[in-house]
Amino acid sequence: MPDVSSELPVIDVGDLVHASAARGDVARRIGEACRAHGFFYVTGHGVAAELMVQLETFKDLFGRAPDFVDGHQHAQLFPQARDA
């Protein structure tokens, strides 16, 4: 069982995004984090802060949808999610 009691690692994936020679090191660190913790934080991904805020909003909206709502019904209930 992975040790999830310790702090999650933070991995800068900028070298993956920019196809750097250090990609192998980043991949190794991701593998280690997955095996040891199951999860990790990502930095250096290049996703704009504004988009991250929008994703948080849609995540919250989706989380409040009833369990019986399927994808098609969800698109009707939250049309702004399609426009993002």
MDTraj code that builds the backbone (N, CA, C; nanometers):
import mdtraj as md
import numpy as np

residues = "MET PRO ASP VAL SER SER GLU LEU PRO VAL ILE ASP VAL GLY ASP LEU VAL HIS ALA SER ALA ALA ARG GLY ASP VAL ALA ARG ARG ILE GLY GLU ALA CYS ARG ALA HIS GLY PHE PHE TYR VAL THR GLY HIS GLY VAL ALA ALA GLU LEU MET VAL GLN LEU GLU THR PHE LYS ASP LEU PHE GLY ARG ALA PRO ASP PHE VAL ASP GLY HIS GLN HIS ALA GLN LEU PHE PRO GLN ALA ARG ASP ALA".split()
xyz = np.array([
    [0.0848, -0.1185, 0.0000],
    [0.0000, 0.0000, 0.0000],
    [0.0890, 0.1243, 0.0000],
    [0.0628, 0.2226, -0.0868],
    [0.1440, 0.3449, -0.0906],
    [0.1334, 0.4233, 0.0397],
    [0.2400, 0.4911, 0.0739],
    [0.2416, 0.5757, 0.1932],
    [0.1799, 0.7102, 0.1573],
    [0.0550, 0.7308, 0.1971],
    [-0.0142, 0.8563, 0.1662],
    [-0.0113, 0.9524, 0.2841],
    [0.0553, 0.9132, 0.3920],
    [0.0564, 0.9976, 0.5102],
    [0.1548, 1.1130, 0.4993],
    [0.2549, 1.0999, 0.4144],
    [0.3525, 1.2073, 0.4015],
    [0.3064, 1.3103, 0.2986],
    [0.3763, 1.4205, 0.2909],
    [0.3410, 1.5297, 0.2015],
    [0.3523, 1.4859, 0.0552],
    [0.2584, 1.5327, -0.0267],
    [0.2615, 1.4979, -0.1689],
    [0.3736, 1.5732, -0.2394],
    [0.4412, 1.5071, -0.3325],
    [0.5482, 1.5741, -0.4068],
    [0.4926, 1.6782, -0.5042],
    [0.5733, 1.7783, -0.5313],
    [0.5421, 1.8813, -0.6301],
    [0.6394, 1.8610, -0.7454],
    [0.5852, 1.8411, -0.8657],
    [0.6690, 1.8126, -0.9823],
    [0.6483, 1.9198, -1.0875],
    [0.7579, 1.9819, -1.1278],
    [0.7550, 2.0813, -1.2354],
    [0.7638, 2.0056, -1.3676],
    [0.6563, 2.0101, -1.4459],
    [0.6521, 1.9362, -1.5721],
    [0.6922, 2.0232, -1.6913],
    [0.7499, 2.1383, -1.6633],
    [0.7920, 2.2278, -1.7709],
    [0.8822, 2.1609, -1.8723],
    [0.9685, 2.0706, -1.8272],
    [1.0575, 2.0015, -1.9205],
    [0.9814, 1.9066, -2.0124],
    [0.8662, 1.8577, -1.9673],
    [0.7827, 1.7755, -2.0557],
    [0.7133, 1.8631, -2.1584],
    [0.6626, 1.9763, -2.1125],
    [0.5902, 2.0688, -2.1994],
    [0.6814, 2.1227, -2.3086],
    [0.8067, 2.1515, -2.2730],
    [0.9005, 2.2132, -2.3671],
    [0.9940, 2.1128, -2.4330],
    [0.9661, 1.9844, -2.4197],
    [1.0444, 1.8779, -2.4830],
    [1.1937, 1.8918, -2.4539],
    [1.2262, 1.9178, -2.3305],
    [1.3645, 1.9338, -2.2870],
    [1.4338, 1.7978, -2.2763],
    [1.5651, 1.8019, -2.2738],
    [1.6444, 1.6800, -2.2557],
    [1.6202, 1.6190, -2.1177],
    [1.5682, 1.6977, -2.0245],
    [1.5435, 1.6496, -1.8881],
    [1.4091, 1.5781, -1.8746],
    [1.3439, 1.5468, -1.9864],
    [1.2131, 1.4799, -1.9812],
    [1.2199, 1.3480, -1.9064],
    [1.3270, 1.2752, -1.9249],
    [1.3412, 1.1464, -1.8577],
    [1.3412, 1.1603, -1.7068],
    [1.4064, 1.2641, -1.6566],
    [1.4090, 1.2881, -1.5124],
    [1.2700, 1.3206, -1.4604],
    [1.1957, 1.4012, -1.5349],
    [1.0593, 1.4357, -1.4937],
    [0.9731, 1.3096, -1.4933],
    [0.9850, 1.2281, -1.5961],
    [0.9082, 1.1033, -1.6034],
    [0.9428, 1.0107, -1.4863],
    [1.0688, 1.0031, -1.4511],
    [1.1122, 0.9206, -1.3384],
    [1.0486, 0.9705, -1.2089],
    [1.0494, 1.1033, -1.1893],
    [0.9915, 1.1606, -1.0678],
    [0.8398, 1.1369, -1.0610],
    [0.7727, 1.1441, -1.1764],
    [0.6292, 1.1158, -1.1800],
    [0.6044, 0.9700, -1.1414],
    [0.6831, 0.8800, -1.1980],
    [0.6689, 0.7386, -1.1642],
    [0.6901, 0.7121, -1.0163],
    [0.7933, 0.7732, -0.9607],
    [0.8214, 0.7568, -0.8172],
    [0.7064, 0.8102, -0.7328],
    [0.6540, 0.9268, -0.7708],
    [0.5435, 0.9866, -0.6956],
    [0.4193, 0.8981, -0.7014],
    [0.3922, 0.8434, -0.8168],
    [0.2751, 0.7566, -0.8316],
    [0.2893, 0.6301, -0.7484],
    [0.4071, 0.5713, -0.7512],
    [0.4286, 0.4500, -0.6732],
    [0.4271, 0.4766, -0.5229],
    [0.4847, 0.5875, -0.4805],
    [0.4965, 0.6157, -0.3374],
    [0.3711, 0.6786, -0.2776],
    [0.3004, 0.7623, -0.3555],
    [0.1893, 0.8396, -0.3003],
    [0.0571, 0.8193, -0.3738],
    [0.0646, 0.7858, -0.5000],
    [-0.0574, 0.7746, -0.5797],
    [-0.1014, 0.9056, -0.6425],
    [-0.0476, 1.0166, -0.5927],
    [-0.0838, 1.1499, -0.6412],
    [0.0382, 1.2404, -0.6328],
    [0.0305, 1.3547, -0.7029],
    [0.1350, 1.4564, -0.6933],
    [0.0791, 1.5879, -0.7433],
    [0.1413, 1.6969, -0.7025],
    [0.1062, 1.8299, -0.7520],
    [0.1882, 1.8599, -0.8758],
    [0.1281, 1.9331, -0.9696],
    [0.1953, 1.9669, -1.0948],
    [0.2138, 2.1182, -1.1033],
    [0.3355, 2.1601, -1.1372],
    [0.3642, 2.3003, -1.1671],
    [0.4310, 2.3053, -1.3040],
    [0.4427, 2.4246, -1.3587],
    [0.5114, 2.4416, -1.4858],
    [0.4364, 2.3870, -1.6051],
    [0.3054, 2.3660, -1.5925],
    [0.2245, 2.3063, -1.6992],
    [0.1856, 2.4053, -1.8074],
    [0.1910, 2.5339, -1.7780],
    [0.1589, 2.6344, -1.8786],
    [0.0114, 2.6644, -1.8942],
    [-0.0745, 2.6068, -1.8107],
    [-0.2177, 2.6362, -1.8176],
    [-0.2406, 2.7741, -1.7558],
    [-0.3086, 2.8600, -1.8295],
    [-0.3333, 2.9971, -1.7839],
    [-0.4162, 2.9977, -1.6554],
    [-0.3837, 3.0893, -1.5659],
    [-0.4540, 3.1006, -1.4379],
    [-0.6037, 3.1222, -1.4584],
    [-0.6408, 3.2008, -1.5595],
    [-0.7819, 3.2271, -1.5874],
    [-0.8564, 3.0981, -1.6221],
    [-0.7942, 3.0134, -1.7016],
    [-0.8553, 2.8859, -1.7374],
    [-0.8687, 2.7963, -1.6144],
    [-0.7711, 2.7985, -1.5266],
    [-0.7782, 2.7180, -1.4052],
    [-0.8950, 2.7622, -1.3173],
    [-0.9209, 2.8928, -1.3107],
    [-1.0347, 2.9441, -1.2343],
    [-1.1650, 2.8954, -1.2974],
    [-1.1739, 2.8996, -1.4308],
    [-1.2941, 2.8518, -1.4994],
    [-1.3159, 2.7029, -1.4724],
    [-1.2094, 2.6253, -1.4754],
    [-1.2208, 2.4819, -1.4497],
    [-1.2709, 2.4552, -1.3081],
    [-1.2232, 2.5328, -1.2118],
    [-1.2705, 2.5189, -1.0744],
    [-1.4204, 2.5482, -1.0664],
    [-1.4650, 2.6517, -1.1367],
    [-1.6070, 2.6875, -1.1369],
    [-1.6902, 2.5744, -1.1949],
    [-1.6480, 2.5202, -1.3091],
    [-1.7234, 2.4116, -1.3723],
    [-1.7191, 2.2856, -1.2878],
    [-1.6072, 2.2619, -1.2221],
    [-1.5969, 2.1454, -1.1333],
    [-1.7000, 2.1579, -1.0217],
    [-1.7104, 2.2765, -0.9650],
    [-1.8068, 2.2985, -0.8570],
    [-1.9505, 2.2829, -0.9068],
    [-1.9798, 2.3367, -1.0252],
    [-2.1138, 2.3226, -1.0827],
    [-2.1453, 2.1759, -1.1084],
    [-2.0521, 2.1046, -1.1662],
    [-2.0729, 1.9628, -1.1966],
    [-2.0916, 1.8840, -1.0678],
    [-2.0153, 1.9178, -0.9657],
    [-2.0252, 1.8480, -0.8383],
    [-2.1601, 1.8652, -0.7712],
    [-2.2296, 1.9731, -0.8022],
    [-2.3619, 1.9975, -0.7437],
    [-2.4738, 1.9337, -0.8251],
    [-2.4418, 1.8826, -0.9440],
    [-2.5443, 1.8188, -1.0271],
    [-2.5867, 1.6870, -0.9620],
    [-2.7138, 1.6526, -0.9736],
    [-2.7600, 1.5250, -0.9163],
    [-2.6876, 1.4073, -0.9807],
    [-2.6754, 1.2985, -0.9065],
    [-2.6050, 1.1803, -0.9561],
    [-2.6687, 1.1213, -1.0814],
    [-2.7977, 1.1421, -1.0996],
    [-2.8662, 1.0825, -1.2139],
    [-2.8470, 1.1604, -1.3434],
    [-2.7819, 1.2752, -1.3383],
    [-2.7637, 1.3580, -1.4576],
    [-2.6528, 1.2972, -1.5431],
    [-2.6856, 1.2625, -1.6682],
    [-2.5825, 1.2102, -1.7577],
    [-2.5179, 1.3257, -1.8347],
    [-2.4218, 1.2960, -1.9192],
    [-2.3485, 1.3992, -1.9912],
    [-2.4369, 1.4897, -2.0751],
    [-2.5337, 1.4324, -2.1459],
    [-2.6220, 1.5120, -2.2310],
    [-2.7080, 1.6056, -2.1462],
    [-2.7652, 1.5512, -2.0404],
    [-2.8473, 1.6344, -1.9530],
    [-2.7614, 1.7420, -1.8863],
    [-2.6396, 1.7065, -1.8521],
    [-2.5507, 1.8024, -1.7867],
    [-2.5228, 1.9199, -1.8804],
    [-2.5016, 1.8927, -2.0095],
    [-2.4760, 1.9993, -2.1064],
    [-2.5962, 2.0924, -2.1170],
    [-2.7167, 2.0386, -2.1005],
    [-2.8352, 2.1232, -2.1042],
    [-2.8481, 2.2068, -1.9774],
    [-2.8110, 2.1488, -1.8640],
    [-2.8215, 2.2216, -1.7380],
    [-2.7134, 2.3288, -1.7238],
    [-2.5952, 2.3017, -1.7794],
    [-2.4799, 2.3922, -1.7639],
    [-2.4221, 2.4258, -1.9007],
    [-2.4968, 2.4997, -1.9846],
    [-2.4494, 2.5284, -2.1199],
    [-2.3193, 2.6084, -2.1222],
    [-2.2908, 2.6848, -2.0166],
    [-2.1669, 2.7633, -2.0153],
    [-2.0436, 2.6719, -2.0152],
    [-2.0583, 2.5480, -1.9734],
    [-1.9462, 2.4547, -1.9726],
    [-1.9027, 2.4203, -2.1138],
    [-1.9960, 2.4240, -2.2088],
    [-1.9621, 2.3954, -2.3489],
    [-1.8822, 2.5081, -2.4111],
    [-1.9059, 2.6311, -2.3659],
    [-1.8436, 2.7476, -2.4284],
    [-1.7020, 2.7739, -2.3798],
    [-1.6591, 2.7029, -2.2783],
    [-1.5260, 2.7277, -2.2204],
    [-1.4181, 2.6652, -2.3036],
])
top = md.Topology()
chain = top.add_chain()
for i, resn in enumerate(residues, 1):
    res = top.add_residue(resn, chain, resSeq=i)
    for name in ("N", "CA", "C"):
        top.add_atom(name, md.element.get_by_symbol(name[0]), res)
traj = md.Trajectory(xyz[None], top)
